[in-house]
Amino acid sequence: MSANVFEALLNQLRDPDQDLRAMAASDLLDLLKKSSSPFSRDDGERCTAAFVKLLYDAQSHVQNLGMECLGQVVRLIDAEITRATVSSICSEIQQRGKSSESTALSVGLRVMSNRVAEDTEDRVLLGSLATAIVSVLKDTSDLPSDVAVDVFSALSDVLTHAGAQVAMDTDTVNQIQETLLSYIGHSNMGVRRRAIAVLGAFVVHVPGKQSEQALGTIFQRYEACTRPSEKCIMLRVLVTIARQRPERVAKLVPSIVDRELGSMNEDEHEVRVTMLLVFETFVRHCTEPMAPRRDEIYNTAVEALKYDPNYNYDAEDDMDTGSEAGEDFGDEYEDDIYEDEEDDSWDVRLSGVKLLAAIAKSGLYTPSEVVQRIGGVLGTSFKEREDVVRAEVLTTYAAMVTALNDLAADSASEMVNVLQQQAPKVVASSLAAIKSYPRSVETKQLAFAIFARLASVKQDILDSSLSDIAPLVSSALEAEDISGTLQTASNSLVKTNLKLDVIEFLHSLAQRSAISNSAVEFFASAKDGIKRNVTSKTFQVPSASFNAATSLVLLLGRASADVGQFVSWADDMARDAASLTSTDDQGLKRSVYGFIGTVLQQLGDKLGASSVDQLLGALATLTGGVNDSPIVLGAFVQAVSQPTALPAEKVAAVAPSVLQSIEPLFRQNSMAAVTVALDVVKVLADYGADTVAPVSEHMLDNIIAVISRTPESPPASALQAFAAVCPSVSEDSMRSITSEILKLLSTTTVYDGQSALALSEVFQVVGRTFPGLASSWKDTIIDNWTQTHARYAKQRKDSSNEAIQVPFPSTMLTNAAKSINALFAGYYESQGQQWSSALLDTIVRAPPKTTSEIALVCLGLRALGYAAAKGDLARSENLAAQLDAHIQSEHDDVRNEAAAALGKYVGSYPDTFSALFASATTPGSGGAAASSRLQAVKVAVEQIVGVNHDQANAEPMWSQIVAYAQSEQGALPDALAQSLATFAVALPGVFVPALVELISSSTNTNVKAFFITTFRTVLADRHLGTECDAQIKSALIHVLASIDDENVDIRRLSLLALYAVIKSKACLLDDGIIGAIEPALFKQTVINESLVRIINMGPIKKRIDDGLDARRCAFQCVHMLVRMLPGAASDKAVADSVVRGIADDHDIRLLVLQIIHETSSSLAAAYAARLDDIAESVKKVQDTKLPPKAVEQEIEKHHAMLRSSVSVLVAMEPIAKNASSAKFDELLAAVADPSSGELAGYLKELRSKDI
């Protein structure tokens, strides 16, 4: 910003004219918003002082501008100015006390702290503001309530975003704790609530013993409470903490629940409501400790729901069974229900409902028990007299059904049976509630929301009640549009208009596979109401009506019963739809065309001829431009997709005009338009070659053009359209495009099953339709592949850098192999023969010598492998022998392809696995061939066990591999471990326990190491199912026991397994497992001197630590543990390992640095207590001397070691500021002294980087 303008505006802020001051402040605010250049220190101090002064202005408008300017300037001034400005505001608030000027100042304080928290990343600055802010609350007597609330908001921002930094200042933390505890009993409710929230934030976000002490103090004060109001305050603080950090409160839950369950019988209203809130919070966030008392908690909720001492419900304890709902269903006025303003019992009932909702979601009861218990008791309260409670009851029931509907069918079957038994009573109670409160729109909306969700659970669940619901549906659809005032969270369940909820119910009810007689009668009574509303002027009602009609038409199309009574309705709906095709409402247009496509497909043979012609005409004409083409042509595709009720001659009649209309779409950039054009070609081609024959050649060119845009990954629809058009094209035309299309498809990479099938379909159709072209297409495919392989071979030969690997063109080989298989599948089909591998057998018969022969053999082997995977390859000993011969090839690519092909062949014939494994593990069969055979074993295992889950064959295969491993006959390569891991992943219930037993019982070190490696391989699988997770969890304690094995290699492998679990499956590690392995884990962080040896290298003695690798793994586990599961390991154990690790190897010290950074806040107290030891460890490292005549590598490593030791000091420096350690301070001062040389340089560098 211009310096002159800035100066002029600052001066204008002091003008006596209030309007000029306001204009200057407004202009400055605009400049601040646009500016990105930081202020100089002088400018920053002057402008912040001016903005603070605006807070005293006599005009509120100027005050508000001053507040906004303070918020904007934060990002443009340095930390010292921000800190000074906040301190200044806090001092002014203290001086003015009750003055009205304090309000503007407190808002300014709130705005600044919020902006520091949101707009900057300087958490140190934010944390430093806490001292000044808390002093306002602590040292100012009779602080106005609105000012106190603002100051608490500022303090909340600091604690929430910079709690770790606040924890560094013990005095400030103590002041905050003391102040907050004094305010939670404040006489003003607003202040009291804000203090409770901030105290919760303090416990949640400020790490270390201070927040633990605060939590302990809160609990002690709660236990010592004698007054109900004070007890409620303490419990609400605990609720605030439990909602954000439930693990902090979980240990207190049992005693609180035991103490308070009896409180529900007290007359004190506040106690009842608070207890229900406490139970609700604990059920939602601390579920496990609540499990033993679930029934008592449930009974408490039920009692609360029935608590209404001032009203008599005519002893209606059961669900109402009446069905009459009154005639004024559609009245648009709210019910004028008498409410006793002094009766606050509704709050207890509302809290009871919320507790029931929490129980329903908690998993404390099975799904069927949730329906039986919670659904049953909710149903008895549908007629609740208070609107807000009644809405919550209905909402909770609807949400319960929604949640249960998401369960898997096998686990929900019992629940569905219970719900079906309950449904008639639910409907009757809903109708009774509507009858009792006929003018409550929200009750009606929520009732239909419940009906819709019940209909989604089971298609016939409401059939017995449809005759009772029908009159309400008809009256709602015939009435004027009604919108209710939603009083609760029910607005997430219902629509903005009652009709929309009714129509949504009809839509859900029609989502069924069959239609019963009662459903026929119901929809017959509702169909006219649907039709009436397609012309409604209310937003969304017409489109929703068409959507419901579409679902109904689909249902009628599947119906076996006579649906003649709906035909005239469908005809009338069709005419209405045709009249709305030109609407500008895109949502309505999609619904209209969706209905047209569906009604033609399902009832095209029953509609009047004129209606069919009118609708097809609308679909065959694109009048709305490219944007509308996906909608219009999508409806056409749906209408004519087979099976369809449309007469074929009707489709043939409009085909030419539709094909002409899609021509421009192929040249559009819109992929949606191109895709729908391709879909049109595809569906019309299904009506026979004659349908698209007149334009087939041109369409083929269009399709090839689409494929050529993205040859690497063409859309599946383009490939499908190509296959569909082929039968309509002449053989000469196909021959002319052979080279072009095969060149395009040779580079295609498919990423989904649909595209893979479409690509195969292209070649199969060509082989079936043009058998005379099969040979030439085959030759072209082979030529393309051979040329690709030749380029690859040349690149590999010419590569002078062995570190640069030339990638094998596997994608092109895949395309070529699958294309040849599909091509000849179609060819043999045209000849009336079964698929044969004769051609491929010929290709792989002889060992390759030249580059082109290698390419051809790789192609044949890949194609044989795919054929075997599909089960198309006939059993042949000669073929198996050929594949095994190629495994012995001197060419790597040939061996790899042969191994894959042989493995898939064996996968097709599991009885041949034993012979393959025997040949792969025969003593003396080492070398490349043996490795390839083991790769074939791995492929076979993946096919038989991983893909087919063939347990009958898996068990003997497992036994054979295990027996070989235990025989100690030879090496145990990773390929075998990977094979065994496949068994455990695919069939975990059988093979995970078996693997664990092998680990536990193995006495040979190599064998045990092999089985642990197998377990690690299982853990590395990214797609483990829940069953496998459960088996792994039960096995962990046994597997990880090897962390303390006597053999160092076993310990290292077990630690690597633990690291994998913590990193990717931390959820499997409960407190019991961690507690069991913790001693052994931290034991491995100690240097084992028995594994240290000294070797003489001439005059130099070199120290060799054989335990270093295992120890490094242990520190990696500790680092991952504190990152993924903070607080799981004991503070002392982590701090002790850090002290040891500082003086250990350089790589371990780097891990220790990461541990420190992860735990600097949470373990600040533990580190503070060990600062002397940390200083000694760092000093030990820095006293290490270079050996005489050190080489360059040793010198570099020494410098890195010194730098990492200084990094430890910098990381510990913030903790040391609030602790007392003479040794640490002395060492830090010595390092900072320039005389320390490079250490001082490292310290300056690392401090500048805020390490």
Helices and strands as residue ranges (DSSP letters): H 3-12, H 18-34, H 41-54, H 60-73, G 74-76, H 79-96, H 101-119, H 123-128, H 130-139, H 145-166, H 170-183, H 189-205, H 209-224, H 228-244, H 246-249, G 250-252, H 253-260, G 261-265, H 269-285, H 287-290, G 291-293, H 294-305, H 345-362, H 367-369, I 370-375, H 376-379, H 387-405, H 409-436, H 441-457, G 463-465, H 466-478, G 489-492, H 498-509, H 517-533, H 541-558, G 564-566, H 567-579, H 586-603, H 609-619, G 626-628, H 629-640, H 648-662, G 663-667, H 671-685, H 689-692, G 693-695, H 696-709, H 716-725, G 726-728, H 731-745, H 753-769, G 771-773, H 774-798, H 810-830, H 838-843, H 851-870, H 877-887, H 892-908, G 910-912, H 913-921, H 928-941, I 942-947, H 951-967, H 974-986, H 988-1001, H 1005-1020, H 1026-1039, G 1040-1044, H 1048-1064, G 1066-1068, H 1071-1083, G 1089-1091, E 1092-1097, E 1100-1105, H 1108-1124, H 1131-1142, H 1146-1159, H 1164-1169, H 1171-1182, H 1192-1216, H 1222-1232, G 1234-1236, H 1238-1248
